[in-house]
Amino acid sequence: MHRLRHVIQRRHAVCAGPESTVYEVAVLMTSAGVGAIPILEGEALVGIFTERDLMGRVVVPRRDPERTRVAEVM
């Protein structure tokens, strides 16, 4: 059975870690042309960060995307 990271790497999909900033993940999403990114801690899927998370949990409450960790808002 394949680990999630191996499947993602084979398909050239993007992923991020929970300590990544919202800004870093937003740049990844924009570069890849996707609306959501899986958040992995080692080999484990610990969450997903979506455009909806970005808007509802970062932009509207006016959180700083360069200081907010994705783990806080996914």
N, C-alpha and C positions, 0 to 999 in steps of 0.2 A: 504494500500500500504506500502510495506517495504522500509525502508531507506537503502541506499547503505551500510552503515556500518553494519547493521544487516545482510544483505545478505553476506557480506564479512566474518563476524564473524561466521556465520553458516557454511560456507564452509571452514573455517580455512585458508582463503586466507590472504595474508599480505597486509598491506597498510602503508603509512607513512604520516606525516604532512609536510607542506611546509617549516617549519623551520629545518627539519632534514638535516643533512649534506649529501653530495653526497656519502661519504664513508659509512655512516650508511645505506643508502638505497642500496648501492652496496652489502653490507654484507647481508642485508635482501634478496635481489634478489638471491644471490648465495646460501644462506641457503635454500631458498624455491625452487630453481631450476627453476626460472622464468626469463623471459626477459623483463618484465615491471611490474611496481607497480603503482596502483592508488594513487594519492595524495589527501588526504581529509583534509578539514578545518572544524572541527565540523562534521556535517552531509553532507556537500556539497563537491562534487567532484570538485576540482579546477584544476586538471591536471593529467598527467600521466608521469612517468619517465621511459624511455626505455634504452636498451643497446645502441641504436643509439645516444640518448642524451648523454650518458656517453662518448662514443667515440668521437663524433663530437663536443661536447660543453665543455668537460672537459679534456679528454686525449690529443687530438690533439692541442688545444690551451694552454696546460700545466697549467691548473688551479689546485689549490691545493684541492683535494677532501675532505680533513678534515676541510677546511675552507669555501668551497663553499656550500651555501644552495641550496637545490634541487629546490626551487622556482625560483632561478636565471637561471636555465638551463633546466627546463622541457618544 
